[in-house]
Amino acid sequence: MGVGVKAVILIGTPAGGVRGQARLHNTAWALLGLIAAGGQTSLAIEKGISYLLKTQQKDGSWSEAAYTGTGFPGAFYLRYDLYRIYFPLLALARYRNNFRRGV
């Protein structure tokens, strides 16, 4: 399965992830991969960017209630609080820098 196909699966579902399991930062990671791999935008990229913009809160952040790290199930879980902010911002910036210069 190529990079584009995996990214379409992540970005193309209603919750922005595979069967509702992928997190917001996973969509951003897929976008970063697609932007790095190609010289032009695509439907998958546009859908992913639209999802990030649609889910962005008024203060510029994103909400992600689920834990984003590993741990020991039933004992403890890690939470990387900045993943939900850092990676979507990075994806939006890369998109702007690669496809929307001057906008």
SEDOTI-590528 format. One line per field, with one value per atom (N, C-alpha, C, O, CB): y, z, x; atom name; residue number from 1. Coordinates in nm, 2 decimals, padded with zeros to 4 digits. Glycine has a CB too. Layout:
<nodes>
north = Y	... $
up = Z	... $
east = X	... $
at = CA	... $
i = NUM	... $
</nodes>
This chain:
<nodes>
north = -00.12	00.00	00.12	00.14	00.00	00.21	00.33	00.44	00.43	00.39	00.54	00.65	00.72	00.74	00.75	00.74	00.81	00.74	00.80	00.84	00.60	00.52	00.52	00.54	00.38	00.51	00.51	00.64	00.65	00.48	00.75	00.88	00.91	00.97	00.99	00.86	00.87	00.80	00.85	00.82	00.68	00.61	00.69	00.70	00.47	00.75	00.83	00.95	00.99	00.87	01.02	01.15	01.14	01.22	01.24	01.03	01.02	00.97	00.96	00.93	00.94	00.89	01.01	01.11	00.78	01.00	01.11	01.17	01.29	01.07	01.08	01.13	01.17	01.21	01.02	01.16	01.20	01.08	01.10	01.32	00.96	00.85	00.72	00.71	00.85	00.62	00.48	00.43	00.42	00.39	00.40	00.35	00.43	00.38	00.21	00.56	00.65	00.63	00.69	00.62	00.55	00.52	00.61	00.64	00.38	00.66	00.75	00.89	00.93	00.77	00.95	01.08	01.20	01.18	01.08	01.31	01.43	01.44	01.48	01.56	01.42	01.43	01.32	01.34	01.41	01.21	01.11	01.17	01.14	00.98	01.25	01.31	01.41	01.42	01.39	01.49	01.58	01.51	01.55	01.66	01.39	01.31	01.27	01.27	01.19	01.22	01.18	01.29	01.28	01.12	01.41	01.53	01.56	01.59	01.65	01.56	01.59	01.49	01.54	01.58	01.37	01.27	01.30	01.29	01.13	01.33	01.35	01.48	01.48	01.37	01.58	01.71	01.69	01.74	01.82	01.61	01.58	01.49	01.51	01.52	01.41	01.31	01.36	01.31	01.19	01.46	01.51	01.65	01.73	01.48	01.69	01.83	01.91	02.02	01.83	01.84	01.91	01.87	01.76	01.89	01.95	01.91	01.80	01.77	02.04	01.74	01.64	01.64	01.72	01.50	01.56	01.56	01.52	01.57	01.46	01.42	01.38	01.49	01.51	01.26	01.56	01.68	01.78	01.83	01.74	01.82	01.92	01.87	01.96	01.95	01.75	01.70	01.70	01.74	01.55	01.67	01.67	01.81	01.84	01.61	01.90	02.05	02.10	02.17	02.13	02.06	02.11	02.05	02.13	02.06	01.93	01.87	01.94	01.97	01.72	01.97	02.04	02.18	02.22	02.06	02.25	02.39	02.38	02.47	02.46	02.28	02.27	02.23	02.27	02.16	02.16	02.12	02.21	02.19	01.98	02.31	02.41	02.49	02.54	02.50	02.51	02.59	02.74	02.78	02.55	02.82	02.97	03.02	03.12	03.04	02.95	03.00	02.95	02.98	02.95	02.88	02.83	02.69	02.64	02.92	02.63	02.50	02.39	02.43	02.48	02.27	02.16	02.08	02.07	02.07	02.02	01.94	01.79	01.75	01.96	01.72	01.57	01.50	01.51	01.54	01.44	01.39	01.26	01.23	01.36	01.18	01.05	01.07	01.16	00.96	00.97	00.97	00.94	00.86	00.86	01.00	00.99	00.91	00.91	01.13	00.86	00.78	00.64	00.59	00.85	00.57	00.43	00.42	00.53	00.34	00.31	00.29	00.14	00.06	00.38	00.11	-00.03	-00.03	00.03	-00.08	-00.09	-00.09	-00.13	-00.23	-00.18	-00.05	-00.08	-00.03	-00.02	-00.23	00.01	00.06	00.21	00.29	-00.02	00.25	00.39	00.42	00.33	00.45	00.54	00.58	00.71	00.80	00.60	00.73	00.86	00.95	00.91	00.83	01.08	01.18	01.28	01.35	01.24	01.29	01.40	01.51	01.52	01.34	01.60	01.71	01.80	01.85	01.80	01.82	01.91	01.85	01.93	01.97	01.72	01.66	01.72	01.74	01.51	01.74	01.79	01.93	01.98	01.78	02.00	02.14	02.15	02.21	02.24	02.09	02.10	02.04	02.11	02.04	01.92	01.86	01.92	01.93	01.71	01.95	02.02	02.15	02.19	02.04	02.23	02.36	02.34	02.41	02.43	02.24	02.21	02.17	02.21	02.10	02.08	02.04	02.16	02.18	01.94	02.25	02.37	02.46	02.52	02.44	02.48	02.56	02.51	02.58	02.58	02.37	02.31	02.32	02.35	02.16	02.31	02.32	02.46	02.48	02.29	02.56	02.70	02.73	02.79	02.80	02.68	02.71	02.64	02.69	02.67	02.53	02.45	02.48	02.48	02.30	02.52	02.53	02.67	02.70	02.42	02.75	02.87	02.99	03.08	02.86	03.00	03.11	03.24	03.25	03.10	03.34	03.47	03.48	03.59	03.49	03.38	03.38	03.42	03.43	03.25 $
up = 00.00	00.00	00.00	00.09	00.12	-00.10	-00.11	00.00	00.06	-00.24	00.01	00.10	00.08	00.18	00.09	-00.04	-00.07	-00.03	00.02	-00.22	-00.05	-00.01	00.14	00.19	-00.06	00.22	00.36	00.41	00.50	00.43	00.35	00.39	00.36	00.44	00.33	00.25	00.22	00.32	00.36	00.08	00.36	00.47	00.59	00.65	00.49	00.64	00.76	00.75	00.84	00.80	00.63	00.62	00.57	00.60	00.52	00.50	00.43	00.52	00.47	00.32	00.65	00.73	00.81	00.83	00.82	00.85	00.91	01.04	01.06	00.95	01.12	01.24	01.21	01.30	01.35	01.08	01.05	01.07	01.07	01.12	01.10	01.13	01.09	01.06	01.27	01.10	01.06	01.17	01.29	01.05	01.13	01.22	01.35	01.45	01.25	01.34	01.46	01.56	01.66	01.53	01.52	01.62	01.60	01.70	01.60	01.48	01.46	01.53	01.54	01.31	01.58	01.65	01.55	01.44	01.77	01.60	01.52	01.47	01.36	01.61	01.56	01.51	01.41	01.33	01.63	01.40	01.30	01.16	01.06	01.32	01.16	01.03	00.99	00.88	01.05	01.09	01.06	01.01	00.92	01.19	01.07	01.02	00.88	00.80	01.11	00.85	00.71	00.61	00.50	00.70	00.65	00.57	00.55	00.44	00.63	00.65	00.64	00.54	00.47	00.78	00.55	00.46	00.31	00.22	00.50	00.29	00.16	00.10	-00.02	00.15	00.18	00.14	00.10	00.00	00.24	00.19	00.16	00.04	-00.03	00.28	00.01	-00.10	-00.24	-00.34	-00.07	-00.24	-00.38	-00.40	-00.31	-00.39	-00.53	-00.56	-00.58	-00.61	-00.69	-00.57	-00.59	-00.49	-00.42	-00.73	-00.47	-00.38	-00.44	-00.56	-00.34	-00.35	-00.40	-00.32	-00.22	-00.38	-00.36	-00.28	-00.14	-00.05	-00.35	-00.12	00.02	00.10	00.22	00.02	00.05	00.12	00.15	00.26	00.04	00.05	00.07	00.18	00.26	-00.06	00.18	00.28	00.42	00.51	00.25	00.43	00.56	00.61	00.73	00.54	00.52	00.56	00.61	00.71	00.45	00.53	00.56	00.70	00.78	00.46	00.73	00.86	00.97	01.07	00.86	00.95	01.06	01.08	01.20	01.02	00.97	00.99	01.05	01.13	00.85	01.02	01.07	01.22	01.29	00.99	01.26	01.40	01.49	01.61	01.41	01.43	01.51	01.60	01.55	01.42	01.72	01.81	01.80	01.73	01.96	01.86	01.84	01.89	01.84	01.91	01.99	02.05	01.96	02.00	02.19	01.85	01.77	01.80	01.72	01.77	01.90	01.94	01.89	01.82	02.09	01.92	01.89	02.02	02.10	01.78	02.03	02.14	02.10	02.00	02.19	02.19	02.17	02.31	02.38	02.09	02.34	02.47	02.50	02.61	02.49	02.39	02.41	02.44	02.40	02.28	02.51	02.54	02.41	02.32	02.64	02.39	02.27	02.28	02.18	02.21	02.39	02.41	02.45	02.46	02.51	02.46	02.51	02.66	02.73	02.44	02.71	02.86	02.88	02.80	02.94	03.00	03.03	03.05	03.15	03.16	02.96	02.97	03.11	03.16	02.86	03.16	03.29	03.41	03.52	03.31	03.38	03.48	03.47	03.56	03.48	03.35	03.33	03.18	03.10	03.40	03.14	03.00	02.99	03.08	02.94	02.88	02.86	02.78	02.70	02.79	02.81	02.73	02.68	02.76	02.82	02.55	02.49	02.46	02.34	02.36	02.55	02.53	02.41	02.36	02.66	02.37	02.26	02.13	02.03	02.28	02.12	01.99	01.92	01.80	02.00	01.99	01.93	01.88	01.80	02.03	01.92	01.87	01.78	01.67	01.99	01.81	01.73	01.59	01.50	01.81	01.58	01.45	01.36	01.24	01.47	01.40	01.31	01.26	01.14	01.38	01.35	01.31	01.21	01.11	01.43	01.23	01.14	01.00	00.90	01.20	01.00	00.87	00.80	00.68	00.90	00.87	00.81	00.76	00.65	00.91	00.83	00.79	00.66	00.57	00.90	00.66	00.54	00.42	00.31	00.57	00.44	00.33	00.28	00.16	00.38	00.37	00.32	00.25	00.14	00.44	00.30	00.24	00.11	00.02	00.34	00.09	-00.03	-00.14	-00.26	00.00	-00.10	-00.20	-00.20	-00.30	-00.18	-00.10	-00.09	-00.06	00.02	00.02	-00.12	-00.09	-00.14	-00.24	-00.17	-00.06	-00.09	-00.05	-00.07	-00.23	00.01	00.05	00.20	00.25	00.03 $
east = 00.08	00.00	00.09	00.18	-00.10	00.07	00.15	00.12	00.02	00.14	00.21	00.19	00.05	-00.02	00.30	00.02	-00.11	-00.23	-00.32	-00.12	-00.23	-00.34	-00.36	-00.47	-00.32	-00.25	-00.26	-00.31	-00.39	-00.12	-00.26	-00.31	-00.45	-00.52	-00.22	-00.50	-00.64	-00.73	-00.83	-00.67	-00.68	-00.76	-00.76	-00.87	-00.69	-00.65	-00.65	-00.74	-00.82	-00.51	-00.72	-00.79	-00.93	-01.02	-00.71	-00.97	-01.09	-01.21	-01.32	-01.08	-01.19	-01.30	-01.36	-01.29	-01.25	-01.48	-01.55	-01.48	-01.48	-01.69	-01.42	-01.35	-01.21	-01.13	-01.36	-01.17	-01.03	-00.93	-00.81	-00.99	-00.99	-00.90	-00.96	-01.08	-00.86	-00.88	-00.92	-01.02	-00.99	-00.80	-01.14	-01.25	-01.26	-01.29	-01.23	-01.23	-01.24	-01.13	-01.13	-01.37	-01.02	-00.91	-00.80	-00.72	-00.87	-00.77	-00.66	-00.69	-00.80	-00.62	-00.59	-00.60	-00.57	-00.53	-00.50	-00.61	-00.59	-00.44	-00.42	-00.62	-00.35	-00.21	-00.17	-00.08	-00.11	-00.25	-00.22	-00.26	-00.19	-00.30	-00.37	-00.41	-00.30	-00.26	-00.54	-00.25	-00.14	-00.02	00.05	-00.10	00.02	00.13	00.11	00.20	00.16	-00.01	-00.04	-00.02	00.04	-00.18	-00.07	-00.05	00.09	00.14	-00.13	00.17	00.31	00.38	00.47	00.38	00.35	00.40	00.36	00.45	00.36	00.24	00.19	00.25	00.29	00.04	00.26	00.32	00.47	00.52	00.31	00.54	00.68	00.70	00.80	00.75	00.61	00.63	00.59	00.64	00.54	00.51	00.46	00.49	00.51	00.32	00.49	00.52	00.39	00.39	00.60	00.28	00.15	00.04	00.06	00.10	-00.06	-00.16	-00.25	-00.24	-00.25	-00.33	-00.42	-00.55	-00.56	-00.36	-00.65	-00.78	-00.75	-00.82	-00.87	-00.67	-00.64	-00.58	-00.62	-00.54	-00.49	-00.43	-00.54	-00.54	-00.31	-00.62	-00.72	-00.82	-00.86	-00.79	-00.86	-00.95	-00.89	-00.96	-00.99	-00.76	-00.70	-00.68	-00.71	-00.56	-00.65	-00.64	-00.77	-00.78	-00.58	-00.87	-01.01	-01.05	-01.11	-01.11	-01.02	-01.05	-00.98	-01.04	-01.01	-00.85	-00.78	-00.84	-00.85	-00.63	-00.87	-00.93	-01.06	-01.10	-00.93	-01.14	-01.28	-01.28	-01.37	-01.35	-01.18	-01.17	-01.09	-01.09	-01.12	-01.03	-00.95	-01.05	-01.15	-00.87	-01.01	-01.09	-01.06	-00.96	-01.06	-01.14	-01.13	-01.00	-00.95	-01.24	-00.94	-00.81	-00.69	-00.58	-00.80	-00.72	-00.62	-00.57	-00.48	-00.50	-00.61	-00.57	-00.67	-00.77	-00.55	-00.64	-00.73	-00.76	-00.67	-00.67	-00.87	-00.91	-00.89	-00.93	-01.05	-00.83	-00.81	-00.81	-00.71	-00.67	-00.92	-00.94	-00.87	-00.83	-01.09	-00.85	-00.78	-00.63	-00.57	-00.80	-00.58	-00.44	-00.36	-00.41	-00.40	-00.24	-00.17	-00.04	00.03	-00.14	-00.01	00.11	00.09	-00.03	00.20	00.19	00.18	00.19	00.21	00.29	00.19	00.20	00.17	00.20	00.10	00.12	00.08	-00.07	-00.12	00.16	-00.14	-00.29	-00.34	-00.29	-00.35	-00.43	-00.48	-00.39	-00.44	-00.50	-00.27	-00.18	-00.15	-00.18	-00.05	-00.10	-00.08	-00.07	-00.04	00.05	-00.10	-00.09	-00.02	-00.02	-00.23	00.06	00.13	00.04	-00.04	00.27	00.05	-00.02	00.07	00.14	-00.14	00.08	00.17	00.08	00.03	00.25	00.06	-00.03	-00.01	-00.11	-00.03	00.11	00.14	00.12	00.12	00.28	00.11	00.09	-00.03	-00.03	00.07	-00.14	-00.26	-00.25	-00.34	-00.38	-00.15	-00.13	-00.01	-00.02	-00.10	00.10	00.22	00.21	00.24	00.33	00.16	00.16	00.06	00.09	00.13	-00.06	-00.16	-00.10	-00.12	-00.29	-00.04	00.02	00.13	00.14	00.07	00.21	00.32	00.27	00.32	00.41	00.16	00.10	00.04	00.06	00.00	-00.03	-00.09	00.02	00.01	-00.17	00.13	00.24	00.31	00.34	00.34	00.33	00.40	00.30	00.35	00.43	00.17	00.08	00.09	00.10	-00.07	00.08	00.09	00.22	00.21	00.07	00.33	00.46	00.48	00.55	00.57	00.41	00.43	00.33	00.36	00.43	00.21	00.10	00.03	-00.04	00.00	00.04	-00.03	00.05	00.01	-00.14	00.17	00.25	00.18	00.12	00.39	00.20	00.14	-00.01	-00.07	00.15	-00.07	-00.21	-00.21	-00.32	-00.28 $
at = N	CA	C	O	CB	N	CA	C	O	CB	N	CA	C	O	CB	N	CA	C	O	CB	N	CA	C	O	CB	N	CA	C	O	CB	N	CA	C	O	CB	N	CA	C	O	CB	N	CA	C	O	CB	N	CA	C	O	CB	N	CA	C	O	CB	N	CA	C	O	CB	N	CA	C	O	CB	N	CA	C	O	CB	N	CA	C	O	CB	N	CA	C	O	CB	N	CA	C	O	CB	N	CA	C	O	CB	N	CA	C	O	CB	N	CA	C	O	CB	N	CA	C	O	CB	N	CA	C	O	CB	N	CA	C	O	CB	N	CA	C	O	CB	N	CA	C	O	CB	N	CA	C	O	CB	N	CA	C	O	CB	N	CA	C	O	CB	N	CA	C	O	CB	N	CA	C	O	CB	N	CA	C	O	CB	N	CA	C	O	CB	N	CA	C	O	CB	N	CA	C	O	CB	N	CA	C	O	CB	N	CA	C	O	CB	N	CA	C	O	CB	N	CA	C	O	CB	N	CA	C	O	CB	N	CA	C	O	CB	N	CA	C	O	CB	N	CA	C	O	CB	N	CA	C	O	CB	N	CA	C	O	CB	N	CA	C	O	CB	N	CA	C	O	CB	N	CA	C	O	CB	N	CA	C	O	CB	N	CA	C	O	CB	N	CA	C	O	CB	N	CA	C	O	CB	N	CA	C	O	CB	N	CA	C	O	CB	N	CA	C	O	CB	N	CA	C	O	CB	N	CA	C	O	CB	N	CA	C	O	CB	N	CA	C	O	CB	N	CA	C	O	CB	N	CA	C	O	CB	N	CA	C	O	CB	N	CA	C	O	CB	N	CA	C	O	CB	N	CA	C	O	CB	N	CA	C	O	CB	N	CA	C	O	CB	N	CA	C	O	CB	N	CA	C	O	CB	N	CA	C	O	CB	N	CA	C	O	CB	N	CA	C	O	CB	N	CA	C	O	CB	N	CA	C	O	CB	N	CA	C	O	CB	N	CA	C	O	CB	N	CA	C	O	CB	N	CA	C	O	CB	N	CA	C	O	CB	N	CA	C	O	CB	N	CA	C	O	CB	N	CA	C	O	CB	N	CA	C	O	CB	N	CA	C	O	CB	N	CA	C	O	CB	N	CA	C	O	CB	N	CA	C	O	CB	N	CA	C	O	CB	N	CA	C	O	CB	N	CA	C	O	CB	N	CA	C	O	CB	N	CA	C	O	CB	N	CA	C	O	CB	N	CA	C	O	CB	N	CA	C	O	CB	N	CA	C	O	CB	N	CA	C	O	CB	N	CA	C	O	CB	N	CA	C	O	CB	N	CA	C	O	CB	N	CA	C	O	CB	N	CA	C	O	CB	N	CA	C	O	CB	N	CA	C	O	CB $
i = 1	1	1	1	1	2	2	2	2	2	3	3	3	3	3	4	4	4	4	4	5	5	5	5	5	6	6	6	6	6	7	7	7	7	7	8	8	8	8	8	9	9	9	9	9	10	10	10	10	10	11	11	11	11	11	12	12	12	12	12	13	13	13	13	13	14	14	14	14	14	15	15	15	15	15	16	16	16	16	16	17	17	17	17	17	18	18	18	18	18	19	19	19	19	19	20	20	20	20	20	21	21	21	21	21	22	22	22	22	22	23	23	23	23	23	24	24	24	24	24	25	25	25	25	25	26	26	26	26	26	27	27	27	27	27	28	28	28	28	28	29	29	29	29	29	30	30	30	30	30	31	31	31	31	31	32	32	32	32	32	33	33	33	33	33	34	34	34	34	34	35	35	35	35	35	36	36	36	36	36	37	37	37	37	37	38	38	38	38	38	39	39	39	39	39	40	40	40	40	40	41	41	41	41	41	42	42	42	42	42	43	43	43	43	43	44	44	44	44	44	45	45	45	45	45	46	46	46	46	46	47	47	47	47	47	48	48	48	48	48	49	49	49	49	49	50	50	50	50	50	51	51	51	51	51	52	52	52	52	52	53	53	53	53	53	54	54	54	54	54	55	55	55	55	55	56	56	56	56	56	57	57	57	57	57	58	58	58	58	58	59	59	59	59	59	60	60	60	60	60	61	61	61	61	61	62	62	62	62	62	63	63	63	63	63	64	64	64	64	64	65	65	65	65	65	66	66	66	66	66	67	67	67	67	67	68	68	68	68	68	69	69	69	69	69	70	70	70	70	70	71	71	71	71	71	72	72	72	72	72	73	73	73	73	73	74	74	74	74	74	75	75	75	75	75	76	76	76	76	76	77	77	77	77	77	78	78	78	78	78	79	79	79	79	79	80	80	80	80	80	81	81	81	81	81	82	82	82	82	82	83	83	83	83	83	84	84	84	84	84	85	85	85	85	85	86	86	86	86	86	87	87	87	87	87	88	88	88	88	88	89	89	89	89	89	90	90	90	90	90	91	91	91	91	91	92	92	92	92	92	93	93	93	93	93	94	94	94	94	94	95	95	95	95	95	96	96	96	96	96	97	97	97	97	97	98	98	98	98	98	99	99	99	99	99	100	100	100	100	100	101	101	101	101	101	102	102	102	102	102	103	103	103	103	103 $
</nodes>
